[in-house]
C-alpha cells in the first residue's frame, strides 16, 4: 500500500522559485517509480519529472530540463521538486504519483496508480 501527500505550492512571479515536497509511505520499494505530474486548466495531465526508486534514475520532461530538479531523502521518505526560473506556463496543480512499470518509468499520467491530493502552483 502506498500513500502520498504533497505540499509546497504557492503563487510566484515569473522567474521565481518553489520547492514541492511529497511525503511517501509504502511497504515495498522494489521496482516502484514516483513522478511529479501537473495539470493546467483545460489541459491533460503531463509528466514533469520522475524517478525509479530502486535504480535512482531521474528523468525530466524537455519543457523543464535545466530548471527543475528532483531529489529525495531516503531516510525521511520524502520526494522533492525544486522549481527555478518558473514560467506562467508552469502553472497548474502538481501531483505526486506512483506506478509499477513493466519496463521503464513512464511519463504517461495514465500509468500511475496512486496519487496524492495535489498542490497548486501559480506563476504570473
C-alpha positions in Angstrom: 0.0 0.0 0.0 1.2 3.5 -0.9 0.1 6.8 0.4 1.3 10.2 -0.9 0.9 13.8 0.4 2.1 16.8 -1.5 2.9 20.3 -0.1 4.9 23.4 -1.0 2.8 25.0 -3.7 2.1 28.7 -3.9 1.9 31.8 -6.1 5.1 33.4 -7.5 6.0 35.8 -10.3 7.8 34.6 -13.4 11.4 33.8 -12.7 10.7 32.8 -9.1 11.2 29.5 -7.4 9.2 27.0 -5.4 10.1 23.7 -3.8 7.5 20.9 -3.6 7.6 18.0 -1.2 5.9 14.6 -1.3 5.8 12.5 1.8 5.5 8.9 0.9 4.5 5.8 2.8 4.9 2.3 1.2 5.6 -1.2 2.1 7.9 -2.2 -0.8 10.3 -0.2 -2.8 11.0 -2.8 -5.4 10.5 -1.5 -9.0 8.5 1.5 -8.0 8.5 4.7 -9.9 7.5 8.0 -8.5 6.7 11.1 -10.6 5.6 14.7 -10.5 2.6 15.1 -12.7 0.9 18.5 -13.4 -2.3 19.6 -14.9 -3.0 23.1 -16.2 -6.6 24.4 -16.6 -8.2 22.9 -19.7 -5.3 20.6 -20.4 -4.5 17.0 -19.8 -2.2 15.8 -17.1 1.5 15.7 -18.1 4.5 14.1 -16.6 7.2 16.6 -15.4 9.9 14.6 -13.6 10.2 11.0 -12.4 12.5 8.7 -10.6 12.9 4.9 -10.4 13.5 4.5 -6.6 15.4 1.2 -7.0 17.8 2.4 -9.7 17.9 6.1 -8.7 17.5 7.1 -12.4 15.8 10.5 -12.8 14.1 11.8 -16.0 12.7 15.2 -16.9 10.3 16.4 -19.5 12.0 18.6 -22.1 10.0 21.6 -21.0 11.6 21.7 -17.5 15.1 20.5 -18.1 17.7 22.8 -16.6 15.0 24.5 -14.5 13.6 21.7 -12.3 15.5 19.3 -10.1 14.0 16.2 -8.5 15.7 14.8 -5.3 14.8 12.5 -2.5 15.5 11.9 1.2 15.6 8.1 1.6 15.5 8.3 5.4 12.6 10.6 5.7 10.9 9.1 2.6 10.3 12.5 1.1 10.5 13.3 -2.6 11.3 16.9 -3.6 10.9 19.0 -6.8 12.9 22.2 -6.8 11.4 24.5 -9.5 13.5 27.5 -10.6 13.0 30.1 -13.4 9.3 29.5 -13.3 7.2 30.5 -16.2 3.4 31.2 -16.5 3.0 28.0 -18.5 4.3 26.1 -15.5 1.1 27.0 -13.6 -1.2 24.1 -12.6 -1.9 21.5 -10.0 1.1 19.4 -9.2 0.6 15.8 -8.1 2.9 13.3 -6.7 2.2 9.8 -8.1 3.5 6.3 -8.1 3.4 3.3 -10.5 4.9 -0.1 -11.0 6.2 -0.3 -14.6 6.7 -3.4 -16.8 9.8 -1.7 -18.2 10.9 1.9 -17.8 9.3 4.6 -15.6 6.6 6.3 -17.6 5.8 10.0 -18.4 2.2 8.8 -19.2 0.0 10.0 -16.4 -2.5 7.2 -17.1 0.1 4.7 -16.0 0.2 6.0 -12.5 -1.8 4.0 -10.0 -1.6 6.0 -6.7 -1.9 9.8 -6.4 -1.6 12.5 -3.8 -4.2 15.2 -3.4 -2.2 17.8 -5.4 -0.8 21.2 -4.6 -1.5 24.4 -6.6 1.3 26.3 -8.4 0.5 29.7 -9.9 3.1 31.7 -11.8 2.3 35.2 -13.0 
